[in-house]
Amino acid sequence: MKVNNSSIIRKLAISTLKKSAKRNIIAISAIALTTLMITNIFFVAFSFSVASDEFDNRIEGCSADFYLENLSDEQLDKITNSSSVNSTGYQIKVGSFNGQPFENKPLEIGYLDENSRRWYFAEPSIGHAPENDNEVAVDAGVLNALGIPNELGVTISLSYTNYSSTDNAGVDNTGMETADFVVVGIYDENTVGPYHYVLVSEDFAESQEHVNRTNIVCSNRNNFNSAFDNMLMEEADSVSSQIIIKEYSPDGGLTLNLDTILIIGLFLVVLGFSGYLIIYNIFQISVVNDIAYYGLLKTIGVTGKQLKRIIRVQALALSAIGIPFGLICGIVVGVITSPSIMGATMLSSVADSYSFSPWILVLSCSFSLITVFISCSKPGRIASKISPVEAFRYSEVKTDNKNNKKVSGLSGMALRNLARNKKKTALVFLSMALPIVIFSLGISMVSSMSFEKYYSSDYAFKVSNSDYFIYEIPDSINGSVSDFVSDSDIENIRDEIDFETYGSAYTTQGVPWSEDGNMSVIVGYDDNLFDSVEVIEGDITPLFDSDSNSIALTTDCDLGGNLMVGDRITINYSTYVAIDTRTGEPFADSESLGSTPPEFIDIEVTENLKEYEVCAIVEPSRDLYIGYLIVDSYSFVLPSSRLMDDTEGGCYRYLAVFDSADASKIESGDEFIKDYTEKNELEYRSATTERAAFSDFENMIKTITITVSVILGIIGILNFINAVLTGILTRSHEFAVLKAIGMTDKQQKRLLIIEGLFYTGGSIALGVMCYSLLHFPFKMVFADLAWLDPQYSLLPMTLLAIVFVLFGLVIPYVTYTVVARKSVVERLRVNE
C-alpha cells in the first residue's frame, strides 16, 4: 500500500533547516553567487550573439527579413497572411543621391511607416516623423556632412534622382530633382550602414516617381519562401513574373564556433565546480551534524529513500531563495559588463545594446539546480545508508590507530583537527585556491600586454571608408567600383597637413583568374610605397620598367609554392557586367540585380588577358593589407600605374596612407584627420586609435579577470567561513571539556587562529603549485602573439594571500568569541 507522506517529509525537512540559520545563510549565498556567475555568462553570450546580428543588420541597412515589390493588393494579402509572417512594413522609395558630400555614403530618400523606420534604424530620437510635404527627418551624419547644426527647424536643400517603378537598375530616367525641406526629426546615425536614409512624408513620396516596397519579418524564412513559391505557381501570369522578392540578409541567430563553445564550457565547469565545493561541503557537514537526528527518524520508520528526499527538499528550499536572487544579480551584472566587453570588439558601434531572453533564466536556473543536486547527492546517500545504531556513534573521521601519534603544542593540535576530515579540508583548499590561480593567470596576461609590440606601423595614418576596415569586399555588378578615398579627399588632407610621405594602394574591381583556373588578388602601390615592401627573393626593379611584363608574388599567397621567380603566368582581367535587358543599362548594385527576374538579366563580357613573369617574391607592409584573402588563390603586387594600364582603368583606390618625420605634424594631423573623416563618411587608423582599441581590450580582460576572481574568492571565503563555523559549533562540547580541564579561552582562540592560518596557507600553497603547473601551457596558448607573453609572477597571489591571511585571523577569532558567550556548563550539556 502506498502512503502519501509528502507533506510530512516537507515539514521534517523545513524544521531541520530552521535549526541552522547561519549555515543556511552561507548555503544561500553560495547558491546565489554560483547562479550569478552562470547567469552573467549566459547573458553576455546571448547579448554578444544578438549584438552580432544587429551589427550585421546595420551593415545591411535593415533588420527585416525580406522585401517585396510589384505585387498586386490581392497577391500581397496572400503573402502577408501567411502563418510564417510576423509583421510587415510599408516603404516608398523616392530617390537617391551620391554626389558631394555624400559620395562615400549616399543618401536614400523615401517614406517609411512605423515598422519600417524601426527596421531601418531610422526612428527619430528628437522630433517626429515627417507629416507634410516639405518636412524630412534625417540622421545626425547628414547634418554634419552639410555643415548644419543638429537642430530641429533648420532648412536643408537636397538633390536626388527619382526611382522609376519600372526601372530597378537605379538609372536616371527622370533627371535630378532639388527641393528644400524643414528638418522635423533627427535620429542617431547608423555609422556602419550603406547609406543615410532621409525620411519624407507619405504624401510627398506618393507625388514623386517611386517604387512601392513591402518589408517583412518572418518567424520562419523557409516557410515564407515556400508560401511565396506556392503563390507564383497558382498565378503563372505576366504580372507575377515581374514580382521582386529579396532576402535582406542571411539567417541570424546564435552561431558558435568550437573555440567559443569550449570557452563557455570551461567557464561553466569552473563555476559549477567552485559552487559544488561549497554546497557539497555545507550539506556534508549538515548531514554529519544531524546524523543522530536522522538515526532517530529511522527508528520510527523513516526509510533511506525518504531521508534522501528530506535532504533534496532542503536543497530545493535553499535554492528557492538563492537562485532567484542570483538570477536578478546576474542580469544586473550582465547589463553592466556586456557593454565593456563588446566595446573591445568590432561590435563597439552596438556595444551599448544588450539583450534578455527567458532562455537565460531557464538555462541558468537549470545549471544551478543541477549543481545543487549533484552537491547534495552524496550527503544524501550517507544519511540513507546508515543504521539507527550506527548513527549515534557515527563519526565522519575514520581513525587509524596504527598511525596515531602523540601531538604536542597548539600547532600539532590544529593539524590534527584539520586531519580529522581530510576531504572537507581538501575542498576548502580547492575552493580558495581557484581564485588565486585564475587571478594570477589573468593578471599575468594583462600585465604582459605590450602596445609597442602590438602596434608598429610604417605610416602614421591610414584613411579609407568603413567597408575597408570591416573587411567588406565591394561588388562590381556594373563593372565599376568607386574609390574608397577620392582624389579630393587626399588633396584636402595634404592641403591642411604637408605630409612628406603619402601614397595610395589599389586593387582590381573584380577578382582576376589565372590561366590554371585559380583566383588572384592583385594590388598596386604608388612607387614610393615600395620602400615598405621587403624583397624575399629576386629583384623588384623590373616592376618599374614600362617595357617589362614583370609581377611580384607575395608571401601570403596560398598557392605560392606553385610559382617561382622566373615563372610565367597569364592573368585574366576580363570584366563581367550585368545588364538589365529592359533598359540596356548596367545594374547599379547587387540589390537591384538580385531583385530582378533572371529573364531580364544579360552578362556582358570584355576579354582582357595579360601575361607576366614573376620577378620577385615580396612581403608588403601590413599597413597596405587589402583587408581580405581568398582561399587557394595567388597574390601579386604591381606598381599602381601598371595596374591601371593592365586593367584598362578597372581598379579602385582602397587605401591612402600618410606619414611624416615631424612629430608636430603627426600630432596636429591626428586631430585634423579625425575631424575630416567624421565629416566625410571616412575612417582612419593611427597610433591614437589603435591605442584606444588596445586599451579597451585590456580593460575587458581586467574586467573579466577581476569579476570572476572576486566571485570565486567570495565563494572560497564562504567555504572557509562555513568550515570554521561548523567546526567550532560541532566541537563546542569538546572546547568546553578542554576549558574544564584547564585550557584557557586565549589558548583556544590561538588554536582556532592557527587552524585558520593552516587553511589559508594550504590554499595558497595549492594555488602556487597549480599556477606554476598551468603557467607554461597557458603561456604556450599565446605563443604566436609577440605582443602578449604572460610572465610568471607571484605578486598577484601575494596580494590575495594577504587578504586570505586576514580572513584566517579574523574569522576564527570572531566565531569563537560568539560561541564562548555560553557558559562551560551550558556547552557540556550539549550532546553531540
ROPALUM-136650 format. One record per residue (C-alpha): z, y, x; residue in three letters. Coordinates in pm, whole numbers, padded with zeros to 5 digits, always signed. Example, Ala and Ser with C-alpha at 12.3 -4.5 7.8 and 13.67 -1.06 7.14 Angstrom:
// residues 2
+00780-00450+01230ALA/+00714-00106+01367SER/
// end
This chain:
// residues 832
+00000+00000+00000MET/-00098+00342+00136LYS/+00166+00612+00113VAL/+00066+00980+00116ASN/+00318+01130+00358ASN/+00108+01416+00495SER/+00343+01685+00365SER/+00643+01517+00531ILE/+00456+01490+00861ILE/+00370+01861+00845ARG/+00733+01955+00771LYS/+00860+01746+01062LEU/+00600+01900+01296ALA/+00679+02258+01195ILE/+01058+02206+01208SER/+01022+02064+01561THR/+00815+02365+01665LEU/+01073+02611+01535LYS/+01333+02475+01777LYS/+01135+02602+02080SER/+01030+02960+02009ALA/+00996+03063+02375LYS/+00783+02760+02457ARG/+00564+02835+02155ASN/+00504+03190+02274ILE/+00380+03060+02610ILE/+00160+02798+02441ALA/+00009+03052+02201ILE/-00054+03293+02489SER/-00227+03019+02690ALA/-00446+02916+02395ILE/-00530+03281+02323ALA/-00624+03355+02684LEU/-00839+03043+02709THR/-01014+03137+02384THR/-01054+03496+02501LEU/-01245+03397+02813MET/-01458+03137+02635ILE/-01544+03390+02362THR/-01629+03651+02623ASN/-01870+03414+02799ILE/-02050+03325+02474PHE/-02052+03691+02367PHE/-02206+03814+02693VAL/-02460+03526+02698ALA/-02564+03594+02338PHE/-02580+03971+02393SER/-02788+03915+02705PHE/-03030+03698+02507SER/-03063+03949+02223VAL/-03096+04240+02467ALA/-03371+04048+02647SER/-03555+04003+02318ASP/-03510+04371+02232GLU/-03635+04466+02578PHE/-03949+04257+02518ASP/-03992+04414+02174ASN/-03956+04764+02318ARG/-04221+04687+02578ILE/-04443+04568+02291GLU/-04352+04880+02092GLY/-04249+04696+01774CYS/-03997+04428+01682SER/-04184+04296+01375ALA/-04345+03952+01394ASP/-04695+04016+01252PHE/-04916+04285+01112TYR/-05195+04252+00855LEU/-05490+04481+00792GLU/-05778+04492+00539ASN/-05601+04286+00272LEU/-05652+04346-00098SER/-05342+04403-00310ASP/-05374+04051-00452GLU/-05402+03895-00107GLN/-05112+04098+00023LEU/-04893+03983-00268ASP/-04976+03618-00194LYS/-04877+03655+00170ILE/-04566+03870+00132THR/-04429+03648-00147ASN/-04426+03355+00093SER/-04082+03200+00142SER/-04118+03247+00519SER/-04140+03629+00484VAL/-03808+03808+00516ASN/-03921+04169+00482SER/-04230+04389+00501THR/-04304+04742+00610GLY/-04591+04979+00537TYR/-04776+05169+00810GLN/-05070+05412+00805ILE/-05241+05454+01141LYS/-05395+05801+01166VAL/-05498+05852+01527GLY/-05411+05861+01896SER/-05431+06089+02198PHE/-05422+06006+02570ASN/-05508+06337+02733GLY/-05281+06568+02932GLN/-04985+06548+02942PRO/-04992+06202+02779PHE/-05245+06019+02997GLU/-04972+05786+03128ASN/-04817+05720+02788LYS/-05042+05811+02493PRO/-04950+05942+02151LEU/-04979+05718+01844GLU/-04984+05919+01519ILE/-04914+05772+01178GLY/-04683+05716+00884TYR/-04405+05454+00889LEU/-04186+05356+00597ASP/-03815+05289+00646GLU/-03855+04928+00764ASN/-04141+05008+00999SER/-03952+05303+01150ARG/-03669+05067+01235ARG/-03905+04809+01386TRP/-04091+05076+01586TYR/-03760+05219+01720PHE/-03856+05549+01557ALA/-03569+05622+01318GLU/-03472+05991+01366PRO/-03122+06032+01505SER/-03145+06407+01446ILE/-03304+06545+01130GLY/-03510+06326+00896HIS/-03847+06160+00850ALA/-04140+06392+00757PRO/-04191+06465+00387GLU/-04451+06748+00385ASN/-04800+06767+00536ASP/-04700+07000+00819ASN/-04391+06804+00931GLU/-04351+06549+01211VAL/-04074+06351+01377ALA/-04114+06281+01749VAL/-03917+06125+02032ASP/-03750+06343+02291ALA/-04010+06243+02551GLY/-04287+06420+02357VAL/-04096+06747+02351LEU/-04007+06713+02721ASN/-04372+06648+02812ALA/-04480+06959+02615LEU/-04205+07167+02774GLY/-04047+07240+02435ILE/-03669+07237+02372PRO/-03530+06934+02191ASN/-03458+07130+01875GLU/-03545+07095+01510LEU/-03773+07356+01359GLY/-03994+07413+01664VAL/-04371+07414+01611THR/-04595+07188+01819ILE/-04974+07163+01837SER/-05113+06810+01856LEU/-05467+06689+01917SER/-05572+06339+01820TYR/-05869+06116+01748THR/-05876+05967+01398ASN/-05887+05594+01338TYR/-06155+05460+01107SER/-06070+05185+00865SER/-06389+05002+00970THR/-06357+05056+01345ASP/-06085+04858+01518ASN/-06213+04936+01865ALA/-06045+05273+01878GLY/-06378+05450+01917VAL/-06401+05823+01848ASP/-06613+05832+01529ASN/-06476+06142+01369THR/-06415+06376+01660GLY/-06095+06531+01791MET/-05859+06687+01536GLU/-05598+06951+01616THR/-05311+07057+01390ALA/-04982+07242+01409ASP/-04663+07069+01293PHE/-04299+07158+01248VAL/-04052+06915+01408VAL/-03809+06795+01139VAL/-03682+06482+01316GLY/-03610+06369+01672ILE/-03540+06011+01778TYR/-03448+05851+02110ASP/-03745+05772+02332GLU/-03845+05410+02386ASN/-03871+05454+02762THR/-04041+05119+02827VAL/-04275+05133+02526GLY/-04655+05164+02547PRO/-04679+05493+02358TYR/-04497+05781+02187HIS/-04503+05740+01808TYR/-04548+06066+01619VAL/-04435+06027+01259LEU/-04624+06219+00989VAL/-04571+06226+00614SER/-04738+05970+00387GLU/-04940+06238+00206ASP/-05078+06373+00533PHE/-05165+06024+00658ALA/-05346+05938+00333GLU/-05552+06257+00360SER/-05693+06154+00701GLN/-05927+05879+00815GLU/-05680+05595+00858HIS/-05605+05225+00881VAL/-05352+05063+00645ASN/-05127+04808+00806ARG/-04851+04584+00670THR/-04581+04481+00920ASN/-04398+04156+00853ILE/-04073+03999+00973VAL/-04056+03623+00914CYS/-03786+03361+00900SER/-04035+03109+01040ASN/-04353+03217+01218ARG/-04519+02875+01193ASN/-04467+02861+00817ASN/-04613+03212+00785PHE/-04924+03113+00980ASN/-04966+02813+00751SER/-04935+03030+00440ALA/-05195+03271+00578PHE/-05436+02986+00663ASP/-05397+02843+00312ASN/-05487+03178+00159MET/-05803+03201+00370LEU/-05906+02853+00262MET/-05860+02948-00103GLU/-06062+03269-00060GLU/-06357+03186+00162ALA/-06538+03510+00084ASP/-06668+03802+00285SER/-06355+04006+00228VAL/-06120+03750+00380SER/-06341+03730+00690SER/-06253+04097+00755GLN/-05877+04034+00736ILE/-05686+04106+01055ILE/-05367+03917+01139ILE/-05195+03976+01471LYS/-04872+03845+01619GLU/-04680+04129+01785TYR/-04502+03920+02049SER/-04415+03557+02125PRO/-04117+03391+01966ASP/-03791+03531+02093GLY/-03459+03359+02087GLY/-03223+03229+02347LEU/-03421+03096+02641THR/-03203+02943+02906LEU/-03327+02803+03233ASN/-03143+02529+03421LEU/-02965+02774+03653ASP/-02831+02976+03358THR/-02712+02662+03178ILE/-02537+02542+03495LEU/-02365+02879+03549ILE/-02242+02898+03187ILE/-02138+02533+03203GLY/-01946+02593+03528LEU/-01759+02886+03375PHE/-01671+02682+03067LEU/-01549+02388+03278VAL/-01332+02614+03497VAL/-01185+02798+03198LEU/-01140+02480+02997GLY/-00967+02311+03290PHE/-00736+02608+03353SER/-00646+02616+02983GLY/-00595+02240+02986TYR/-00350+02263+03278LEU/-00102+02483+03096ILE/-00149+02347+02743ILE/-00111+01989+02866TYR/+00195+02085+03068ASN/+00354+02252+02765ILE/+00303+01951+02537PHE/+00404+01708+02812GLN/+00734+01891+02867ILE/+00781+01930+02491SER/+00747+01556+02432VAL/+00986+01474+02716VAL/+01242+01723+02585ASN/+01216+01590+02230ASP/+01179+01221+02321ILE/+01522+01132+02187ALA/+01435+01305+01861TYR/+01113+01104+01836TYR/+01318+00790+01906GLY/+01541+00873+01610LEU/+01231+00917+01392LEU/+01113+00573+01496LYS/+01445+00417+01399THR/+01394+00540+01042ILE/+01042+00401+01024GLY/+00807+00667+01156VAL/+00512+00493+01325THR/+00349+00577+01656GLY/+00038+00691+01472LYS/+00248+00932+01267GLN/+00413+01068+01582LEU/+00066+01141+01721LYS/-00013+01326+01401ARG/+00307+01530+01435ILE/+00201+01645+01781ILE/-00153+01718+01661ARG/-00017+01923+01371VAL/+00194+02119+01620GLN/-00119+02179+01828ALA/-00308+02296+01518LEU/-00025+02527+01417ALA/-00016+02688+01761LEU/-00398+02708+01765SER/-00399+02871+01422ALA/-00220+03167+01580ILE/-00360+03162+01934GLY/-00730+03104+01865ILE/-00787+03390+01614PRO/-00603+03629+01844PHE/-00813+03507+02138GLY/-01135+03542+01939LEU/-01059+03903+01847ILE/-00960+03997+02203CYS/-01263+03809+02342GLY/-01500+04009+02122ILE/-01332+04335+02229VAL/-01355+04241+02598VAL/-01718+04136+02545GLY/-01805+04473+02390VAL/-01653+04643+02695ILE/-01800+04419+02967THR/-02150+04347+02828SER/-02296+04696+02896PRO/-02173+04699+03257SER/-02312+04351+03324ILE/-02652+04418+03165MET/-02667+04763+03321GLY/-02704+04597+03660ALA/-03018+04411+03549THR/-03369+04508+03442MET/-03225+04536+03089LEU/-03050+04862+03178SER/-03259+05051+02920SER/-03092+04843+02645VAL/-02760+04794+02825ALA/-02568+04977+02555ASP/-02667+04715+02299SER/-02452+04411+02231TYR/-02484+04156+01956SER/-02250+03949+01750PHE/-02320+03617+01583SER/-02093+03389+01379PRO/-02203+03115+01618TRP/-02000+03287+01891ILE/-01685+03229+01684LEU/-01786+02875+01591VAL/-01862+02769+01949LEU/-01558+02943+02097SER/-01324+02804+01834CYS/-01467+02454+01875SER/-01440+02460+02253PHE/-01083+02590+02238SER/-00980+02326+01983LEU/-01135+02052+02196ILE/-00939+02182+02497THR/-00616+02186+02295VAL/-00661+01835+02152PHE/-00751+01689+02492ILE/-00442+01858+02634SER/-00206+01709+02375CYS/-00363+01361+02361SER/-00167+01204+02648LYS/+00172+01351+02546PRO/+00098+01211+02200GLY/+00039+00863+02344ARG/+00369+00880+02536ILE/+00561+00966+02218ALA/+00383+00700+02011SER/+00430+00408+02250LYS/+00795+00446+02344ILE/+01051+00231+02163SER/+01362+00380+01995PRO/+01595+00228+02258VAL/+01382+00346+02550GLU/+01363+00692+02401ALA/+01735+00754+02451PHE/+01724+00669+02819ARG/+01368+00789+02889TYR/+01302+00999+03195SER/+00962+01127+03289GLU/+01064+01071+03650VAL/+01015+00725+03793LYS/+01282+00672+04055THR/+01207+00460+04357ASP/+01541+00352+04501ASN/+01375+00227+04819LYS/+01262+00574+04906ASN/+01583+00752+04805ASN/+01706+00968+05085LYS/+02002+01192+05113LYS/+01924+01557+05088VAL/+02128+01843+05219SER/+02117+02213+05156GLY/+01963+02411+04875LEU/+01610+02371+05017SER/+01642+01994+05010GLY/+01773+02003+04653MET/+01487+02231+04549ALA/+01227+01998+04700LEU/+01390+01704+04531ARG/+01382+01882+04196ASN/+01009+01954+04234LEU/+00952+01588+04325ALA/+01117+01472+04004ARG/+00789+01525+03822ASN/+00508+01531+04073LYS/+00242+01557+03802LYS/+00395+01869+03648LYS/+00434+02027+03992THR/+00072+01945+04081ALA/-00051+02101+03757LEU/+00138+02423+03832VAL/-00007+02426+04185PHE/-00360+02381+04048LEU/-00333+02644+03775SER/-00203+02905+04021MET/-00448+02807+04298ALA/-00757+02852+04075LEU/-00738+03234+04051PRO/-00667+03252+04424ILE/-00985+03060+04507VAL/-01209+03245+04258ILE/-01073+03587+04352PHE/-01116+03516+04724SER/-01472+03388+04685LEU/-01570+03679+04459GLY/-01421+03946+04683ILE/-01572+03789+04995SER/-01909+03807+04821MET/-01875+04172+04714VAL/-01731+04292+05045SER/-02019+04136+05240SER/-02300+04300+05040MET/-02487+04540+05267SER/-02714+04804+05117PHE/-02856+04882+05460GLU/-02975+04521+05493LYS/-03078+04506+05127TYR/-03295+04817+05133TYR/-03527+04901+05417SER/-03840+05097+05339SER/-04145+05215+05528ASP/-04184+05503+05281TYR/-03930+05738+05130ALA/-04082+05739+04779PHE/-04288+05503+04567LYS/-04441+05651+04250VAL/-04612+05462+03968SER/-04580+05404+03594ASN/-04340+05173+03410SER/-04592+04885+03399ASP/-04580+04855+03777TYR/-04201+04850+03802PHE/-04161+04588+03526ILE/-04445+04379+03670TYR/-04679+04418+03372GLU/-05041+04329+03452ILE/-05275+04570+03266PRO/-05564+04429+03065ASP/-05923+04532+03131SER/-06076+04443+02795ILE/-06316+04738+02808ASN/-06388+04695+03179GLY/-06170+04989+03278SER/-05807+05039+03375VAL/-05667+05389+03421SER/-05492+05476+03746ASP/-05118+05426+03721PHE/-05082+05751+03915VAL/-05352+06016+03874SER/-05507+06237+04142ASP/-05344+06539+03976SER/-05001+06374+03998ASP/-05040+06324+04373ILE/-05165+06681+04419GLU/-04876+06823+04215ASN/-04619+06635+04423ILE/-04784+06737+04754ARG/-04812+07099+04642ASP/-04435+07107+04599GLU/-04332+06895+04899ILE/-04554+06888+05207ASP/-04517+06522+05300PHE/-04669+06430+05637GLU/-04742+06076+05522THR/-04883+05980+05186TYR/-05134+05735+05051GLY/-05237+05507+04767SER/-05271+05135+04702ALA/-05543+04997+04472TYR/-05637+04667+04316THR/-05922+04526+04109THR/-05943+04587+03734GLN/-05992+04219+03666GLY/-05899+03909+03864VAL/-06183+03811+04103PRO/-06274+03448+04168TRP/-06369+03281+04494SER/-06665+03050+04534GLU/-06436+02745+04535ASP/-06310+02832+04187GLY/-05973+02988+04281ASN/-05849+03328+04167MET/-05796+03604+04423SER/-05558+03900+04431VAL/-05729+04175+04632ILE/-05568+04508+04718VAL/-05694+04813+04901GLY/-05486+05056+05108TYR/-05570+05404+05229ASP/-05642+05387+05602ASP/-05316+05549+05714ASN/-05111+05291+05523LEU/-05234+05014+05754PHE/-04974+05140+06004ASP/-04719+04944+05798SER/-04930+04627+05796VAL/-04823+04367+06052GLU/-05103+04164+06209VAL/-05000+03799+06247ILE/-05329+03666+06379GLU/-05669+03815+06454GLY/-05772+04182+06453ASP/-05795+04431+06163ILE/-06025+04674+06345THR/-06341+04528+06182PRO/-06199+04624+05840LEU/-06279+04990+05913PHE/-06633+04925+06028ASP/-06868+05032+05747SER/-07125+04775+05860ASP/-06874+04492+05863SER/-06807+04245+05586ASN/-06456+04164+05709SER/-06148+04100+05497ILE/-05782+04025+05586ALA/-05586+03732+05442LEU/-05217+03794+05362THR/-04926+03566+05449THR/-04807+03542+05086ASP/-05130+03363+04991CYS/-05069+03031+04813ASP/-05395+02889+04946LEU/-05366+03045+05291GLY/-05389+02707+05460GLY/-05742+02667+05328ASN/-05872+02962+05530LEU/-05854+03056+05898MET/-05964+03358+06097VAL/-06342+03344+06125GLY/-06396+03156+05797ASP/-06634+03299+05538ARG/-06566+03327+05166ILE/-06760+03464+04869THR/-06572+03669+04609ILE/-06699+03713+04255ASN/-06620+04067+04136TYR/-06815+04014+03812SER/-06679+04215+03519THR/-06639+04091+03164TYR/-06634+04349+02886VAL/-06556+04259+02525ALA/-06798+04435+02286ILE/-06746+04496+01915ASP/-07084+04397+01769THR/-07023+04617+01463ARG/-07026+04933+01676THR/-07185+04820+02001GLY/-06888+04972+02187GLU/-06623+04809+02411PRO/-06285+04731+02260PHE/-06020+04985+02354ALA/-05742+04734+02425ASP/-05626+04376+02382SER/-05461+04462+02047GLU/-05788+04569+01889SER/-05965+04269+02044LEU/-05704+04022+01923GLY/-05717+04163+01571SER/-06096+04130+01537THR/-06260+03816+01388PRO/-06444+03614+01658PRO/-06785+03657+01494GLU/-06773+04030+01578PHE/-06696+03980+01948ILE/-06951+03959+02227ASP/-06883+03935+02601ILE/-07096+04144+02837GLU/-07104+04013+03195VAL/-07200+04214+03503THR/-07255+03996+03813GLU/-07118+04121+04148ASN/-07083+03877+04442LEU/-06963+03974+04791LYS/-06940+03758+05100GLU/-06662+03822+05354TYR/-06543+03694+05689GLU/-06170+03660+05746VAL/-06092+03882+06046CYS/-05711+03862+06043ALA/-05401+03722+05880ILE/-05160+04004+05798VAL/-04823+04074+05641GLU/-04834+04401+05442PRO/-04532+04622+05390SER/-04330+04502+05093ARG/-04334+04864+04973ASP/-04704+04817+04892LEU/-04644+04496+04695TYR/-04874+04479+04393ILE/-04594+04353+04169GLY/-04720+04004+04089TYR/-04857+03683+04241LEU/-05094+03431+04086ILE/-05016+03066+04147VAL/-05278+02879+04354ASP/-05470+03191+04447SER/-05592+03378+04754TYR/-05451+03717+04853SER/-05660+03965+05052PHE/-05640+04323+05186VAL/-05921+04575+05232LEU/-05933+04947+05305PRO/-05935+05133+04972SER/-06278+05287+05035SER/-06426+04942+05095ARG/-06262+04802+04782LEU/-06407+05087+04573MET/-06755+05028+04714ASP/-06747+04650+04680ASP/-06616+04657+04323THR/-06853+04942+04234GLU/-06559+05152+04121GLY/-06393+04866+03938GLY/-06045+04923+04078CYS/-05745+05138+03997TYR/-05455+05300+04183ARG/-05135+05109+04113TYR/-04907+05291+04357LEU/-04866+05613+04554ALA/-04624+05643+04847VAL/-04485+05948+05027PHE/-04283+05990+05345ASP/-04161+06249+05591SER/-03964+06257+05915ALA/-03789+06571+05790ASP/-03461+06477+05618ALA/-03457+06806+05424SER/-03795+06722+05269LYS/-03662+06380+05168ILE/-03358+06536+05003GLU/-03549+06807+04816SER/-03830+06562+04738GLY/-03593+06324+04563ASP/-03482+06592+04318GLU/-03836+06716+04253PHE/-03994+06369+04213ILE/-03711+06260+03985LYS/-03772+06561+03760ASP/-04152+06532+03780TYR/-04168+06160+03695THR/-03934+06204+03398GLU/-04154+06478+03253LYS/-04483+06296+03318ASN/-04403+05943+03199GLU/-04389+05807+03553LEU/-04122+05625+03751GLU/-04024+05631+04114TYR/-03815+05440+04364ARG/-03629+05577+04662SER/-03314+05508+04860ALA/-03122+05704+04596THR/-03246+05497+04301THR/-03209+05169+04490GLU/-02856+05255+04599ARG/-02763+05329+04237ALA/-02905+04993+04125ALA/-02728+04818+04411PHE/-02401+04987+04320SER/-02443+04873+03957ASP/-02490+04516+04077PHE/-02181+04541+04298GLU/-01977+04673+04008ASN/-02100+04391+03785MET/-01984+04128+04038ILE/-01649+04305+04078LYS/-01602+04326+03701THR/-01673+03956+03653ILE/-01459+03852+03951THR/-01159+04064+03863ILE/-01175+03981+03491THR/-01194+03605+03548VAL/-00929+03615+03822SER/-00688+03821+03613VAL/-00722+03588+03313ILE/-00685+03275+03526LEU/-00397+03439+03712GLY/-00217+03513+03385ILE/-00273+03153+03275ILE/-00138+03030+03610GLY/+00167+03257+03590ILE/+00232+03146+03231LEU/+00221+02787+03352ASN/+00466+02876+03626PHE/+00696+03054+03378ILE/+00675+02755+03147ASN/+00761+02513+03428ALA/+01058+02724+03545VAL/+01185+02799+03195LEU/+01166+02441+03067THR/+01306+02315+03397GLY/+01612+02535+03358ILE/+01656+02462+02987LEU/+01625+02084+03029THR/+01866+02094+03325ARG/+02118+02320+03153SER/+02365+02032+03128HIS/+02308+01945+03493GLU/+02373+02303+03607PHE/+02692+02307+03401ALA/+02812+01992+03575VAL/+02730+02138+03918LEU/+02920+02452+03832LYS/+03214+02249+03706ALA/+03240+02074+04043ILE/+03227+02397+04241GLY/+02869+02523+04272MET/+02862+02898+04215THR/+02618+03097+04000ASP/+02487+03262+04316LYS/+02407+02924+04471GLN/+02233+02806+04153GLN/+02024+03124+04141LYS/+01930+03074+04506ARG/+01838+02713+04430LEU/+01605+02821+04147LEU/+01454+03103+04355ILE/+01380+02855+04634ILE/+01215+02626+04378GLU/+01006+02921+04257GLY/+00903+03003+04612LEU/+00809+02639+04670PHE/+00590+02656+04356TYR/+00415+02974+04474THR/+00400+02859+04836GLY/+00246+02528+04737GLY/-00007+02707+04514SER/-00101+02947+04793ILE/-00137+02660+05043ALA/-00358+02468+04798LEU/-00560+02783+04732GLY/-00614+02842+05106VAL/-00722+02481+05152MET/-00967+02486+04859CYS/-01105+02826+04961TYR/-01158+02703+05318SER/-01338+02391+05195LEU/-01555+02580+04946LEU/-01641+02879+05164HIS/-01915+02714+05368PHE/-02109+02566+05070PRO/-02056+02899+04886PHE/-02198+03081+05189LYS/-02500+02848+05200MET/-02590+02938+04840VAL/-02681+03286+04967PHE/-02834+03173+05297ALA/-03174+03319+05204ASP/-03031+03665+05136LEU/-02996+03865+05457ALA/-02803+04138+05276TRP/-02540+03900+05137LEU/-02338+03698+05388ASP/-01990+03610+05250PRO/-01733+03627+05527GLN/-01420+03416+05546TYR/-01120+03637+05481SER/-00759+03568+05386LEU/-00694+03929+05281LEU/-00777+03882+04908PRO/-00550+03582+04873MET/-00279+03761+05072THR/-00275+04028+04801LEU/-00249+03764+04529LEU/+00011+03576+04732ALA/+00236+03884+04734ILE/+00209+03906+04354VAL/+00285+03534+04311PHE/+00581+03551+04550VAL/+00729+03838+04349LEU/+00698+03628+04034PHE/+00851+03336+04224GLY/+01155+03552+04300LEU/+01196+03735+03970VAL/+01121+03472+03703ILE/+01381+03209+03810PRO/+01644+03479+03857TYR/+01588+03636+03513VAL/+01562+03299+03337THR/+01884+03163+03483TYR/+02065+03488+03404THR/+01977+03439+03036VAL/+02082+03071+03034VAL/+02406+03138+03222ALA/+02535+03357+02941ARG/+02663+03041+02774LYS/+02991+02906+02900SER/+03014+02584+03103VAL/+03187+02407+02810VAL/+02904+02501+02570GLU/+02643+02372+02811ARG/+02835+02049+02879LEU/+02839+01975+02506ARG/+02460+01973+02502VAL/+02332+01617+02510ASN/+02005+01590+02697GLU/
// end
